[in-house]
Amino acid sequence: MMFILRAMSPSERTSSSAIYNWRRIVRDLYYSAKHKVVGGMKIERTGRKEVAAESEVEAKYYTAKGNTRYVLKMRGVYTYTFKKVAGRWKISDMRFSLLSKSFEPIGA
């Protein structure tokens, strides 16, 4: 089984569109997914009404082809920019940087 993870060009999407599309892709390809945050979120105030944050994450996605099960492991960093709007903090930018990935049969 061959799996190719391609880099995507940066784009702007509504949060509901991004979540819907990602959920649909995950549901179609994988029977199980596990996500976890590695360590705490690093937060830095960058302006009076702006904050930058960074969070390292790990994810495992499980799939099967025939009688063989596979796991896709990814590790990366989410970088956020929050802006204060009408007294509430809102995410104004969110980016994911892939640090490592592997795709292998389970038990190998």
C-alpha positions, -999 to 999 in steps of 0.1 A, spaced: 0 0 0 14 34 -10 5 65 9 16 100 -3 12 130 19 15 162 -2 21 196 10 -8 220 3 -6 256 -6 -16 280 21 -52 291 18 -79 308 38 -110 289 49 -137 293 74 -132 272 105 -164 252 98 -152 244 62 -118 233 74 -132 211 101 -158 196 78 -133 188 51 -107 173 75 -134 152 93 -146 139 59 -111 129 48 -103 112 81 -136 93 81 -131 81 45 -95 69 49 -91 58 85 -112 36 109 -96 52 140 -76 84 148 -59 95 180 -45 129 187 -25 142 216 -8 174 226 29 169 235 37 192 264 20 225 272 10 253 248 37 281 247 21 315 247 37 349 240 20 383 241 29 400 208 8 432 212 -18 448 233 -46 428 216 -26 400 201 -11 367 213 10 341 195 9 305 207 25 272 197 15 236 205 34 204 195 11 175 186 12 139 177 -14 120 157 -20 84 147 -44 73 120 -52 36 115 -63 20 82 -66 -14 68 -60 -29 33 -69 -66 30 -58 -84 61 -30 -59 69 -35 -29 93 -14 2 90 -7 32 111 2 67 98 21 86 125 26 124 123 43 148 146 41 186 141 35 220 155 4 242 154 12 279 154 -17 302 163 -23 340 164 -51 352 186 -66 387 185 -89 403 210 -122 413 194 -150 429 214 -134 416 246 -130 380 235 -100 362 221 -104 348 186 -81 327 165 -70 349 136 -44 325 121 -36 288 125 -9 269 107 4 234 110 41 225 103 49 188 98 80 177 116 79 140 108 57 113 94 57 75 89 34 49 74 40 13 83 22 -20 90 11 -25 126 34 -50 143 63 -44 119 
